Amino acid sequence: MTQDLFGELLPEPTRENLMEGAVVLRRFALAAAGQLLNDIQQVTAQAPFRHMKTPSGHTMSVAMSCCGEQGWVTDSRGYRYQSEDPASGHPWPAMPESFRNLAGEAAAAGGFAGFETDACLINRYQPGAKMGLHQDKDEQDFSQPIVSVSLGLPVVFQFGGLKRNERPLRVPLAHGDVVVWGGPARLRYHGVLTLKAGGHPLTGACRYNLTFRRAR
């Protein structure tokens, strides 16, 4: 058993293999959840959540922010990473130490030691929000894994194949779960089904997702 910030005993994390190169680390982020949520508030006070538009003009249902050396953005110019927040023109907020530490530890636990993230996407899902199947392919080095942390309301994560039309696995994710994928699974399509209404004692009526990447 481990302890959270308040000294409460927490169940030990477990590892669930999805396929070669992809694992779910159940409850891996539970002990750090309070600090992670505090740091989300600090980051988004500097770079507020916003609903970005895709190149086709579709407004995303998920609200986003970023921190780290690089941030992911989408607009009429396309999908890309850049070092400045387009809303302010200033550099993205520095990545909190709690984020960086968890990303490295989770990547190592998932089989990808030595991962050093330079970009964290912070996604806020409210009831009705979803993320369609997509590939993470705007990064320069596909040998680096993706680390995705769930906080708050539960959701169903979809993990598909290397083609969009391959039937995806449906993976329920709860508060504190972390998904890590890389290697042969790095370019698999993935997404999130529509978030159902509910309440969580730490996040209220929403879910936060931290997605760590090596952009450059």
C-alpha positions, 0 to 999 in steps of 0.5 A: 500500500502507498500513501497520498498527500493526506497520508491515506492508504491507497491500493497498489498500482497494477499493470495491465497489458493491452498489446505489445508496446501498450500498457495501462498502469492502474492507479499509478497516479493516485498518490500524486493526484492532489499535487497534479491537480494543484499544478493544473490550476497553477498552469491554467491560471497562466495559460487558460483552457480554450476550445481550439479549432481544427484546420477544417474549422471544427471547434473541439469539445475538449478544452486544452492548455499546455505546459513545457518547452513545447505546446500542441496547437491546432488552427486554420494553419494546421496541427503543430508544436510551438514554443509560444502560447498563441493566445498570449504570445508568451512561452508556455508555462514551465512544466511542474516538477510533479508532471515531469517526475510522473511522466518519467516514472510511468514511462519506465514502468511501462517499459520505456526507461529514459523518457524525458518529456518536453510537452504536456497537453492538459485536456479538460473534459466536461460532460458531452466532450469526446476525442475522436480516433487519431494518431499522435504524429506531430512529434519528431521522434516516434521512438519516444512513448506517449504517457496519458494520465487520467484524473477525475471522472471515469471514461472509456478510452479507445485504442485501435490499430494502425488504420482508422477503420480497425476496430478499437479496444474499449478500455475503461479508465478511472481516476489515477490510471495511466496509459503508456504506449510506444514502440510497435504501438506508438502510431496506433489510433486512439480516442475517448468516448463521450464523457458521461455526467457525474461528480468526482470529489476532487474534480467535480463534474469533469475529467482532466487528462495529462498527455506527455510527449517528446515533441522535439 
